[in-house]
């Protein structure tokens, strides 16, 4: 569906580069990524995000500490990660977090973004992002659960599991 709520992210490819993973993003996030803001900081934030997303799609080695992390739900007991929400974290000031879920092995869907400073006000705001991602997933994929695994290699190829929280 060309005008659907999700858009496939295609990075520019150079030489023999190929798309090795899939990244689907919410249409409003796609519009934001491709917007041309007047301030150079806004341009840099978008450029860094596009580059970061491109690394994912091109199959670059990534980890679950700095590149992306499972979001911890501290409201839950032993299943702090059972919701399957992930945060992608380009390291650029000001930092932003991009939230989504895996639709399949090597296929991430990103629904939301927030400035990293947003969470300093109240750590409970991480829970808001979890809940909003779950709502969006249910709206887009009624009756289907997000993809899950027990190790980072179950989610992506060429990934390094270094997050000792799970």
Contact map, one row per residue, 1 for C-alpha under 8 A:
1111000000000000000000000000000000000000000000000000000000000000000000000000000000000000000000000000000000000000000000000000000000000000000000000000000000000000000000
1111000000000000000000000000000000000000000000000000000000000000000000000000000000000000000000000000000000000000000000000000000000000000000000000000000000000000000000
1111100000000000000000000000000000000000000000000000000000000000000000000000000000000000000000000000000000000000000000000000000000000000000000000000000000000000000000
1111111000000000000000000010000000000000000000000000000000000000000000000000000000000000000000000000000000000000000000000000000000000000000000000000000000000000000000
0011111000000000000000000110000000000000000000000000000000000000000000000000000000000000000000000000000000000000000000000000000000000000000000000000000000000000000000
0001111100000000000000011110000000000000000000000000000000000000000000000000000000000000000000000000000000000000000000000000000000000000000000000000000000000000000000
0001111110000000000000011110010000000000000000000000000000000000000000000000000000000000000000000000000000000000000000000000000000000000000000000000000000000000000000
0000011111000000000001111000000000000000000000000000000000000000000000000000000000000000000000000000000000000000000000000000000000000000000000000000000000000000000000
0000001111100000000001111000010000000000000000000000100000000000000000000000000000000000000000000000000000000000000000000000000000000000000000000000000000000000000000
0000000111110000001000100000000000000000000000000000010010000000000000000000000000000000000000000000000000000000000000000000000000000000000000000000000000000000000000
0000000011111000000000000000000000000000000000000110110011000000000000000000000000000000000000000000000000000000000000000000000000000000000000000000000000000000000000
0000000001111100000000000000000000000000000000000000010000000000000000000000000000000000000000000000000000000000000000000000000000000000000000000000000000000000000000
0000000000111111110000000000000000000000000000000000000000000000000000000000000000000000000000000000000000000000000000000000000000000000000000000000000000000000000000
0000000000011111100000000000000000000000000000000000000000000000000000000000000000000000000000000000000000000000000000000000000000000000000000000000000000000000000000
0000000000001111100000000000000000000000000000000000000000000000000000000000000000000000000000000000000000000000000000000000000000000000000000000000000000000000000000
0000000000001111110000000000000000000000000000000000000000000000000000000000000000000000000000000000000000000000000000000000000000000000000000000000000000000000000000
0000000000001111111000000000000000000000000000000000000001000000000000000000000000000000000000000000000000000000000000000000000000000000000000000000000000000000000000
0000000000001001111100000000000000000000000000000000000001000000000000000000000000000000000000000000000000000000000000000000000000000000000000000000000000000000000000
0000000001000000111111000000000000000000000000000000000011100000000000000000000000000000000000000000000000000000000000000000000000000000000000000000000000000000000000
0000000000000000011111000000000000000000000000000000000011100000000000000000000000000000000000000000000001000000000000000000000000000000000000000000000000000000000000
0000000000000000001111100000000000000000000000000000000111100000000000000000000000000000000000000000000001100000000000000000000000000000000000000000000000010000000000
0000000110000000001111110000000000000000000000000000000110000000000000000000000000000000000000000000000001110000000000000000000000000000000000000000000000000000000000
0000000111000000000011111000000000000000000000000000100110000000000000000000000000000000000000000000000000111100000000000000000000000000000000000000000000000000000000
0000011110000000000001111100000000000000000000000000000000000000000000000000000000000000000000000000000000111100000000000000000000000000000000000000000000000000000000
0000011110000000000000111110110000000000000000000000000000000000000000000000000000000000000000000000000000001110000000000000000000000000000000000000000000000000000000
0000111000000000000000011111110000000000000000000000000000000000000000000000000000000000000000000000000000001111000000000000000000000000000000000000000000000000000000
0001111000000000000000001111111000000000000000000000000000000000000000000000000000000000000000000000000000000000000000000000000000000000000000000000000000000000000000
0000000000000000000000000111111100000000000000000000000000000000000000000000000000000000000000000000000000000000000000000000000000000000000000000000000000000000000000
0000000000000000000000001111111110000000000000000000000000000000000000000000000000000000000000000000000000000011100000000000000000000000000000000000000000000000000000
0000001010000000000000001111111111000000000000000000000000000000000000000000000000000000000000000000000000000000000000000000000000000000000000000000000000000000000000
0000000000000000000000000011111111100000000000000000000000000000000000000000000000000000000000000000000000000000000000000000000000000000000000000000000000000000000000
0000000000000000000000000001111111100000000001000000000000000000000000000000000000000000000000000000000000000000000000000000000000000000000000000000000000000000000000
0000000000000000000000000000111111100000000001101100000000000000000000000000000000000000000000000000000000000000000000000000000000000000000000000000000000000000000000
0000000000000000000000000000011111110000000001000000000000000000000000000000000000000000000000000000000000000000000000000000000000000000000000000000000000000000000000
0000000000000000000000000000001111111000000000000000000000000000000000000000000000000000000000000000000000000000000000000000000000000000000000000000000000000000000000
0000000000000000000000000000000001111100001000000000000000000000000000000000000000000000000000000000000000000000000000000000000000000000000000000000000000000000000000
0000000000000000000000000000000000111111011000000000000000000000000000000000000000000000000000000000000000000000000000000000000000000000000000000000000000000000000000
0000000000000000000000000000000000011111011000000000000000000000000000000000000000000000000000000000000000000000000000000000000000000000000000000000000000000000000000
0000000000000000000000000000000000001111111000000000000000000000000000000000000000000000000000000000000000000000000000000000000000000000000000000000000000000000000000
0000000000000000000000000000000000001111111100000000000000000000000000000000000000000000000000000000000000000000000000000000000000000000000000000000000000000000000000
0000000000000000000000000000000000000011111110000000000000000000000000000000000000000000000000000000000000000000000000000000000000000000000000000000000000000000000000
0000000000000000000000000000000000001111111111000000000000000000000000000000000000000000000000000000000000000000000000000000000000000000000000000000000000000000000000
0000000000000000000000000000000000011111111111100000000000000000000000000000000000000000000000000000000000000000000000000000000000000000000000000000000000000000000000
0000000000000000000000000000000000000001111111110000000000000000000000000000000000000000000000000000000000000000000000000000000000000000000000000000000000000000000000
0000000000000000000000000000000000000000111111111000000000000000000000000000000000000000000111100000000000000000000000000000000000000000000000000000000000000000000000
0000000000000000000000000000000111000000011111111100000000000000000000000000000000000000000000000000000000000000000000000000000000000000000000000000000000000000000000
0000000000000000000000000000000010000000001111111110000000000000000000000000000000000000000000000000000000000000000000000000000000000000000000000000000000000000000000
0000000000000000000000000000000000000000000111111111000000000000000000000000000000000000010100000000000000000000000000000000000000000000000000000000000000000000000000
0000000000000000000000000000000010000000000011111111100000000000000000000000000000000000010000000000000000000000000000000000000000000000000000000000000000000000000000
0000000000100000000000000000000010000000000001111111110000000000000000000000000000000000000000000000000000000000000000000000000000000000000000000000000000000000000000
0000000000100000000000000000000000000000000000111111111000000000000000000000000000000000000000000000000000000000000000000000000000000000000000000000000000000000000000
0000000000000000000000000000000000000000000000011111111100000000000000000000000000000000010000000000000000000000000000000000000000000000000000000000000000000000000000
0000000010100000000000100000000000000000000000001111111110000000000000000000000000000000000000000000000000000000000000000000000000000000000000000000000000000000000000
0000000001110000000000000000000000000000000000000111111111000000000000000000000000000000000000000000000000000000000000000000000000000000000000000000000000000000000000
0000000000000000000000000000000000000000000000000011111111110000000000000000000000000000000000000000000000000000000000000000000000000000000000000000000000000000000000
0000000000000000000011100000000000000000000000000001111111110100000000000000000000000000000000000000000000000000000000000000000000000000000000000000000000000000000000
0000000001100000001111100000000000000000000000000000111111110000000000000000000000000000000000000000000000000000000000000000000000000000000000000000000000000000000000
0000000000100000111110000000000000000000000000000000011111110000000000000000000000000000000000000000000000000000000000000000000000000000000000000000000000000000000000
0000000000000000001110000000000000000000000000000000001111111000000000000000000000000000000000000000000000000000000000000000000000000000000000000000000000001100000000
0000000000000000000000000000000000000000000000000000001111111100000000000000000000000000000000000000000000000000000000000000000000000000000000000000000000000100000000
0000000000000000000000000000000000000000000000000000000000111110000000000000000000000000000000000000000000000000000000000000000000000000000000000000000000000111000000
0000000000000000000000000000000000000000000000000000000100011111001100000000000000000000000000000000000000000000000000000000000000000000000000000000000000000111000000
0000000000000000000000000000000000000000000000000000000000001111111100000000000000000000000000000000000000000000000000000000000000000000000000000000000000000011110000
0000000000000000000000000000000000000000000000000000000000000111111111000000000000000000000000000000000000000000000000000000000000000000000000000000000100000011111000
0000000000000000000000000000000000000000000000000000000000000011111110000000000000000000000000000000000000000000000000000000000000000000000000000000000000000000111000
0000000000000000000000000000000000000000000000000000000000000011111110000000000000000000100000000000000000000000000000000000000000000000000000000000000000000000000000
0000000000000000000000000000000000000000000000000000000000000111111110000000000000000001110000000000000000000000000000000000000000000000000000000000000000000000000000
0000000000000000000000000000000000000000000000000000000000000111111111000000000000000111100000000000000000000000000000000000000000000000000000000000000000000000000000
0000000000000000000000000000000000000000000000000000000000000001111111100000000000000111100000000000000000000000000000000000000000000000000000000000000000000000001000
0000000000000000000000000000000000000000000000000000000000000001000111110000000010011110000000000000000000000000000000000000000000000000000000000000000000000000000000
0000000000000000000000000000000000000000000000000000000000000000000011111000000010011110000000000000000000000000000000000000010001000000000000000000000000000000000000
0000000000000000000000000000000000000000000000000000000000000000000001111100000110000000000000000000000000000000000000000000000000000000000000000000000000000000000000
0000000000000000000000000000000000000000000000000000000000000000000000111111000110000000000000000000000000000000000000000000011001000000000000000000000000000000000000
0000000000000000000000000000000000000000000000000000000000000000000000011111100100000000000000000000000000000000000000000000000000000000000000000000000000000000000000
0000000000000000000000000000000000000000000000000000000000000000000000001111100100000000000000000000000000000000000000000000000000000000000000000000000000000000000000
0000000000000000000000000000000000000000000000000000000000000000000000001111111100000000000000000000000000000000000000000000000000000000000000000000000000000000000000
0000000000000000000000000000000000000000000000000000000000000000000000000111111100000000000000000000000000000000000000000000000000000000000000000000000000000000000000
0000000000000000000000000000000000000000000000000000000000000000000000000001111100000000000000000000000000000000000000000000000000000000000000000000000000000000000000
0000000000000000000000000000000000000000000000000000000000000000000000000001111111000000000000000000000000000000000000000000000000000000000000000000000000000000000000
0000000000000000000000000000000000000000000000000000000000000000000000011111111111100000000000000000000000000000000000000000000000000000000000000000000000000000000000
0000000000000000000000000000000000000000000000000000000000000000000001111000001111111000000000000000000000000000000000000000000000000000000000000000000000000000000001
0000000000000000000000000000000000000000000000000000000000000000000000000000001111110000000000000000000000000000000000000000000000000000000000000000000000000000000000
0000000000000000000000000000000000000000000000000000000000000000000000000000000111111000000000000000000000000000000000000000000001000100000000000000000000000000000000
0000000000000000000000000000000000000000000000000000000000000000000001100000000011111100000000000000110000000000000000000000000000000000000000000111000000000000000000
0000000000000000000000000000000000000000000000000000000000000000000001100000000010111110000000000011100000000000000000000000000001001100000000000000000000000000000000
0000000000000000000000000000000000000000000000000000000000000000000111100000000000011111000000000011100000000000000000000000000000000000000000000000000000000000000000
0000000000000000000000000000000000000000000000000000000000000000000111100000000000001111100000001111000000000000000000000000000000000000000000000000000000000000000000
0000000000000000000000000000000000000000000000000000000000000000001110000000000000000111110000001110000000000000000000000000000000000000000000000000000000000000000000
0000000000000000000000000000000000000000000000000000000000000000011110000000000000000011111000111100000000000000000000000000000000000000000000000000000000000000000000
0000000000000000000000000000000000000000000000011001000000000000001000000000000000000001111100111000000000000000000000000000000000000000000000000000000000000000000000
0000000000000000000000000000000000000000000000000000000000000000000000000000000000000000111110100000000000000000000000000000000000000000000000000000000000000000000000
0000000000000000000000000000000000000000000010010000000000000000000000000000000000000000011111100000000000000000000000000000000000000000000000000000000000000000000000
0000000000000000000000000000000000000000000010000000000000000000000000000000000000000000001111100000000000000000000000000000000000000000000000000000000000000000000000
0000000000000000000000000000000000000000000010000000000000000000000000000000000000000000000111110000000000000000001110000000000000000000000000000000000000000000000000
0000000000000000000000000000000000000000000010000000000000000000000000000000000000000000111111111000000000000000001110000000000000000000000000000000000000000000000000
0000000000000000000000000000000000000000000000000000000000000000000000000000000000000000110001111100000000000000111100000000000000000000000000000000000000000000000000
0000000000000000000000000000000000000000000000000000000000000000000000000000000000000011110000111110000000000000111100000000000000000000000000000000000000000000000000
0000000000000000000000000000000000000000000000000000000000000000000000000000000000000011100000011111000000000111110000000000000000000000000000000000000000000000000000
0000000000000000000000000000000000000000000000000000000000000000000000000000000000001111000000001111100000000111100000000000000010001000000000000000000000000000000000
0000000000000000000000000000000000000000000000000000000000000000000000000000000000001110000000000111110000011111000000000000000000001000000000000000000000000000000000
0000000000000000000000000000000000000000000000000000000000000000000000000000000000011100000000000011111000011100000000000000000000001000000000000110000000000000000000
0000000000000000000000000000000000000000000000000000000000000000000000000000000000010000000000000001111111111000000000000000000000000000000000000111000000100000000000
0000000000000000000000000000000000000000000000000000000000000000000000000000000000000000000000000000111110111000000000000000000000000000000000000110000000000000000000
0000000000000000000000000000000000000000000000000000000000000000000000000000000000000000000000000000011111110000000000000000000000000000000000000110000000100000000000
0000000000000000000000000000000000000000000000000000000000000000000000000000000000000000000000000000011111100000000000000000000000000000000000000010000001110000000000
0000000000000000000111000000000000000000000000000000000000000000000000000000000000000000000000000000010111110000000000000000000000000000000000000000000000111000000000
0000000000000000000011110000000000000000000000000000000000000000000000000000000000000000000000000000011111111000000000000000000000000000000000000000000000010000000000
0000000000000000000001110000000000000000000000000000000000000000000000000000000000000000000000000001111101111100000000000000000000000000000000000000000000000000000000
0000000000000000000000111100000000000000000000000000000000000000000000000000000000000000000000000001111000111110000000000000000000000000000000000000000000000000000000
0000000000000000000000111100000000000000000000000000000000000000000000000000000000000000000000000111100000011111000000000000000000000000000000000000000000000000000000
0000000000000000000000001100100000000000000000000000000000000000000000000000000000000000000000000111000000001111100000000000000000001001000000000000000000000000000000
0000000000000000000000000100100000000000000000000000000000000000000000000000000000000000000000000111000000000111110000000000000010001000000000000000000000000000000000
0000000000000000000000000000100000000000000000000000000000000000000000000000000000000000000000011110000000000011111000000000000000000000000000000000000000000000000000
0000000000000000000000000000000000000000000000000000000000000000000000000000000000000000000000011100000000000001111101000000000000000000000000000000000000000000000000
0000000000000000000000000000000000000000000000000000000000000000000000000000000000000000000001111000000000000000111111100000000000000000000000000000000000000000000000
0000000000000000000000000000000000000000000000000000000000000000000000000000000000000000000001111000000000000000011111110000000000000000000000000000000000000000000000
0000000000000000000000000000000000000000000000000000000000000000000000000000000000000000000001100000000000000000001111111000000000000000000000000000000000000000000000
0000000000000000000000000000000000000000000000000000000000000000000000000000000000000000000000000000000000000000011111111100100000000000000000000000000000000000000000
0000000000000000000000000000000000000000000000000000000000000000000000000000000000000000000000000000000000000000001111111111110000000000000000000000000000000000000000
0000000000000000000000000000000000000000000000000000000000000000000000000000000000000000000000000000000000000000000111111110000000000000000000000000000000000000000000
0000000000000000000000000000000000000000000000000000000000000000000000000000000000000000000000000000000000000000000011111110000000000000000000000000000000000000000000
0000000000000000000000000000000000000000000000000000000000000000000000000000000000000000000000000000000000000000000001111111100000000000000000000000000000000000000000
0000000000000000000000000000000000000000000000000000000000000000000000000000000000000000000000000000000000000000000000111111111000000000000000000000000000000000000000
0000000000000000000000000000000000000000000000000000000000000000000000000000000000000000000000000000000000000000000000100111111100000000000000000000000000000000000000
0000000000000000000000000000000000000000000000000000000000000000000000000000000000000000000000000000000000000000000001100111111110000000000000000000000000000000000000
0000000000000000000000000000000000000000000000000000000000000000000000101000000000000000000000000000000000000000000000100011111111000000000000000000000000000000000000
0000000000000000000000000000000000000000000000000000000000000000000000001000000000000000000000000000000000000000000000000011111111100000000000000000000000000000000000
0000000000000000000000000000000000000000000000000000000000000000000000000000000000000000000000000000000000000000000000000001111111110000000000000000000000000000000000
0000000000000000000000000000000000000000000000000000000000000000000000000000000000000000000000000010000000000001000000000000111111111000000000000000000000000000000000
0000000000000000000000000000000000000000000000000000000000000000000000101000000000101000000000000000000000000000000000000000011111111100000000000000000000000000000000
0000000000000000000000000000000000000000000000000000000000000000000000000000000000000000000000000000000000000000000000000000001111111110000000000000000000000000000000
0000000000000000000000000000000000000000000000000000000000000000000000000000000000000000000000000000000000000000000000000000000111111111000000000000000000000000000000
0000000000000000000000000000000000000000000000000000000000000000000000000000000000001000000000000011100000000011000000000000000011111111100000000000000000000000000000
0000000000000000000000000000000000000000000000000000000000000000000000000000000000101000000000000000000000000000000000000000000001111111110000000000000000000000000000
0000000000000000000000000000000000000000000000000000000000000000000000000000000000000000000000000000000000000000000000000000000000111111111000000000000000000000000000
0000000000000000000000000000000000000000000000000000000000000000000000000000000000000000000000000000000000000010000000000000000000011111111100000000000000000000000000
0000000000000000000000000000000000000000000000000000000000000000000000000000000000000000000000000000000000000000000000000000000000001111111111000100000000000000000000
0000000000000000000000000000000000000000000000000000000000000000000000000000000000000000000000000000000000000000000000000000000000000111111111110000000000000000000000
0000000000000000000000000000000000000000000000000000000000000000000000000000000000000000000000000000000000000000000000000000000000000011111111000000000000000000000000
0000000000000000000000000000000000000000000000000000000000000000000000000000000000000000000000000000000000000000000000000000000000000001111111000000000000000000000000
0000000000000000000000000000000000000000000000000000000000000000000000000000000000000000000000000000000000000000000000000000000000000000111111111000000000000000000000
0000000000000000000000000000000000000000000000000000000000000000000000000000000000000000000000000000000000000000000000000000000000000000111111110000000000000000000000
0000000000000000000000000000000000000000000000000000000000000000000000000000000000000000000000000000000000000000000000000000000000000000010011111000000000000000000000
0000000000000000000000000000000000000000000000000000000000000000000000000000000000000000000000000000000000000000000000000000000000000000010011111100000000000000000000
0000000000000000000000000000000000000000000000000000000000000000000000000000000000000000000000000000000000000000000000000000000000000000000010111110000000000000000000
0000000000000000000000000000000000000000000000000000000000000000000000000000000000010000000000000000111100000000000000000000000000000000100000011111000000000000000000
0000000000000000000000000000000000000000000000000000000000000000000000000000000000010000000000000000111110000000000000000000000000000000000000001111100000000000000000
0000000000000000000000000000000000000000000000000000000000000000000000000000000000010000000000000000010000000000000000000000000000000000000000000111110001100000000000
0000000000000000000000000000000000000000000000000000000000000000000000000000000000000000000000000000000000000000000000000000000000000000000000000011111101100000000000
0000000000000000000000000000000000000000000000000000000000000000000000000000000000000000000000000000000000000000000000000000000000000000000000000001111101000000000000
0000000000000000000000000000000000000000000000000000000000000000000000000000000000000000000000000000000000000000000000000000000000000000000000000000111111100000100000
0000000000000000000000000000000000000000000000000000000000000001000000000000000000000000000000000000000000000000000000000000000000000000000000000000111111110011100000
0000000000000000000000000000000000000000000000000000000000000000000000000000000000000000000000000000000000000000000000000000000000000000000000000000001111111111100000
0000000000000000000000000000000000000000000000000000000000000000000000000000000000000000000000000000000010000000000000000000000000000000000000000001111111111000000000
0000000000000000000000000000000000000000000000000000000000000000000000000000000000000000000000000000010111000000000000000000000000000000000000000001101111111000000000
0000000000000000000010000000000000000000000000000000000000000000000000000000000000000000000000000000000011100000000000000000000000000000000000000000000111111110000000
0000000000000000000000000000000000000000000000000000000000100000000000000000000000000000000000000000000001000000000000000000000000000000000000000000000011111110000000
0000000000000000000000000000000000000000000000000000000000111100000000000000000000000000000000000000000000000000000000000000000000000000000000000000000010011111000000
0000000000000000000000000000000000000000000000000000000000001111000000000000000000000000000000000000000000000000000000000000000000000000000000000000000110011111100000
0000000000000000000000000000000000000000000000000000000000001111000000000000000000000000000000000000000000000000000000000000000000000000000000000000000110000111110000
0000000000000000000000000000000000000000000000000000000000000011100000000000000000000000000000000000000000000000000000000000000000000000000000000000001110000011111000
0000000000000000000000000000000000000000000000000000000000000011100000000000000000000000000000000000000000000000000000000000000000000000000000000000000000000001111100
0000000000000000000000000000000000000000000000000000000000000001100010000000000000000000000000000000000000000000000000000000000000000000000000000000000000000000111111
0000000000000000000000000000000000000000000000000000000000000000000000000000000000000000000000000000000000000000000000000000000000000000000000000000000000000000011111
0000000000000000000000000000000000000000000000000000000000000000000000000000000000000000000000000000000000000000000000000000000000000000000000000000000000000000001111
0000000000000000000000000000000000000000000000000000000000000000000000000000000010000000000000000000000000000000000000000000000000000000000000000000000000000000001111
